[in-house]
């Protein structure tokens, strides 16, 4: 979540007083993030997307009300349209100070906002099997969520400049390939022994195992501008994982995936970063291509029977007419071209969240 100054519309380092006030009110779903101009809202373990909604909305309403009492607004987007990162302030915590020491200037290129979705899996081999199969759909998730076209007041020409900026970090981007859980354990051991990482949190892959939580974590998505899209992405992610787990149960050999899919995933992610749903997607290792919007529509159509069975179909409704779907990046560009004013874009973001919560 972005913490905004109500007068200027710019990001403001308000996390310390906001988190203190939330703690006094007993709100535990909100935590600090790298910069003082951002906070993270978390749910507990949920059995379905309805529970996600029912946990998320009350927490967001409370936090937004407290923010308003302190003179702040809240908004959601992958980046802020005109904030200058030189004005950002790192949150005072040991982990974030260590990150700043390690990344130096790159720390201030992380004033970006993402949606992280955890999905529980029964074991390590199933987790890697799901990752190996689903890495090919990271571009689809990124394109649907893309909402970061601007960076420090400049139109980057990208649909998700957040994705491009995050790729600058070590251990970031498309995950490494592992055919068995034992291989991943060896990787973590080596990286820990050589002090490249301290914990799983130092692995910034777009999708990563979280054995401490029993989940795989999808990190590829920009933070969308509205909660309807957030819930649609959560539903889509859950359906993708369930589809993979069922396939693995029927054909355990599918856990190894096809390493060639991972080879082309980096290029496909770039195409989604640059062009979003309007870009082309490499469908097969032989080089067959199709428009990502059409491929995403076909993917969702294939998942609808499973979504019906899981009770998630209604949450996928924003993605069931993709010809008319406007991404956050497209909306921000349209508003800026109509008004020529970054503040109008920010006002639209704050209004969108307020309407959702109402």
Protein Blocks (a to p, Z undefined) as FASTA:
>chain_A
ZZddfklopacdfklmmmmmmmmnopakbccdfblkbccddddddfbfklmmmmmmmmmm
mmmmmmmmnopacdddfbdfkbcfklpccdddfklmmmmmmnmmmmmmmcccdddddddd
fbfklmmmmmmmmmmmmmmmmmmmgccfbgghiaehiablmlmmmmmpghiajddddfbf
klmmmmmmmmmmnopafbfklpccfbdcdfknopacdfkbccdfbfklmmmmmmmmmmmm
mmmmmmmmmmmmlmnopfklmmmmmmmmmmmmmnmmmbccdfbfnopacdfklmmmmmmm
mmmmmmmmnopmmmmmmmmmmmlpccfklmmmmmmmmnopaklmmmmmmmmmmmmmZZ
